[in-house]
Amino acid sequence: KCMDEMLKKHKSSKKINSAMKLVYSEFQIECKHLTSALPMYARRNEIVSTVTENQVSIIIGETGSGKSTQVAQYLYQAGLADSGLIVCTQPRKIAATSLATRVAHELNTSVGNLVGYHVGMQMKTSHATKIIYMTDQMLLNLCLKDEKFSKYSCIIIDEAHERSIYTDLLLGMIKTSLTKRPELKVVITSATIEPEIFVNFFGTCPVLKIAGRMFPVDVIWPHENEGDEDYERAALKKTIYVHEKEQSGDILTFLTSPLEIEKCCNSFEKAFQDTNNFICLPLHGRLQPQEQQKVFEPSPVGKRKIVFATNSAETSITIPGIKYVIDTGVAKEMLYDPKKNINALNVTNITRSSAEQRKGRAGRTESGKCYRLYTENTYNNMETNTKPEILRIHLGQALLKLYELGVNPLQFDFVQKPSQHLIDTAMETLELVGAVSQNKITERGKWIAKLPIDPKFGAFVYEAIEEGVGIEGIVLSACCGTSSMFYRSGSESQKNEADKRKVRFCHEGGDFMTMLTVFREWHNQQEKSKSHWCSQNSINNKVLRGIRETVNEILNILKKEQGILMQFQLKPPKDVDEKLQEMLFKIFRQNICHYLGHDKAGYLVVQKDQIVQIFPASSLKTLGLQPDWIVIERVLKTSRDFATNITPVKDSWLQKALADNLLKFDLNAVQSQRVEQAVFCEVGEKLFSNFVGSRYSELRNVEKTM
Ligand code: ADP
């Protein structure tokens, strides 16, 4: 009925052509049974009238209510796209493309016509496009050129509760444009039941609450003897168990990184190599779109689909056929430690709302089961909601974006303002790399802001190009943040074998130079023999391919944004390696560490007064090197603080940096600390071995007397 009214309205305004009418009538038939059961459907008139009557509206739609797929359609059908596009933002690319495909399908067209998407370098739109799904990052980028959002009549910020950094910045920019665009409609949709933060930010605005719809999902907790295992092994074991024991239905298993996913896919396939009743697929943000798309296709007849995914599969997406979810309860998060001024990639416990979202993936299209690999007690102790990204990561990139928008970050209207200390440290880094000077973005800063990477690496690429080592600089930047290139798994003897194979790649210039060495050799292989070469050398082909893709992305951006055309040609190592190593020192000089003179003591992070150990997988460990000075890219927190991505520093570079005031610390004071620590460790070691020795003889005596 609603559709008929809509059609009549549009007919009389002659805004609709016959092709559109056809779309509507076909849609009427299909949509009825597909979407009329969704909770949003019963409230669609209310949604349309609320959005029409208010400039900003908030919709709290619990999971499965239909908020990601339906709201944009209702607004479109009500004519809100007559004077501009309806854009719906998502924090993740996979969600944006799969939602666009789904909504296009519901509207009986193919994606790229009435409904399109624009994410990263991929765009599928046409003149007919009225609804466009985008990443929040993309809309923010477009807003740089058009701060009034003039192409859009309506902006839907979906999954606002996730509080990605781009969502937060967008909300700030949108708030500023509201007075300049009184006719602009803004809808904030969120899955949490606490809209206060957004209401407070925008002032008074209506809040509609819509119940969710989920088919029943049984939660299965681990047995008492399970739960202490390494989560990756536990996930693989449980996936194998479900595949063997449970009835038909697809499986979705949550892991934390692309590397784990690849490993589990391989192990799973190996475990069932004699059967062909399954298809095993990875899902994470580093895959090519065609590879990602595969998980959304129905599984081949008679085969079970098994998807190993990162938390990119957690919200907003529906993988048809998933009946079993296996939840490890962990995810990898980039966390910035302001005291140490280092980004650290940590495996952290997920929040309770993430656990519920994960469970929800099993009840999207039918009832299901969720196997949790953590105890009920752990669940009860989980944090309720995720901390906003802007309060979690290095702010440099975000602040630089603001500068580029012409906004002074010190005066920006943040949804939740990061602590002044965090802002100050980020500003310090931006000044350090020359992106900002006297509270204004520099030409170099504008250049850096175009690159989708940490400004520190943006500056590295900038300098590398200036120094004539651009391609190597881009490869090194792309290596940062990837999983290890070296495979090291299986039995002890397999691990030893992998360790032996690694030695010849290890470069005295440290981990980045080692990664570059591997990349060079991999790159020199013919395309068809790359995979064989990788297995011969225990190298992860996917990681290398991922790096090559990031390099291509950066090269494309440089071409598009800066008009810089670069040939992908690597220079002979002997001509460039020392220069690159010195550049790495300069970029990480804030994290300079001094050897404390004893194996047990490790390294002192000079300007942070923190002690770190060399990570066992570092190439320095393989080569048995313990240089006096190193710079490190990040600290990995496990049982101890481990320094990873290490570059040894030459004395002459350090002296020069101190003389040029690029580094400011008291060399003598640091060196005397080294002597103290070394003595302390030696004495400690002696005391310890004496103690153990005497306890040992004591115990033996006791044993004898018994
Ligand atoms: P929300 O954002 O409120 O969690 P969505 O709008 O994404 O919900 O989807 C609502 C419902 O529509 C899902 O629970 C599912 O039943 C159905 N749905 C969405 N996308 C698909 C799809 N690709 N295939 C099958 N069903 C889907």
Residues whose N, C-alpha, C, O or C-beta is under 5 A from the ligand:
A	BS01	ADP	G61 E62 T63 G64 S65 G66 K67 S68 T69 Q70 R102 R213 S316 T318 P320 R364 T365
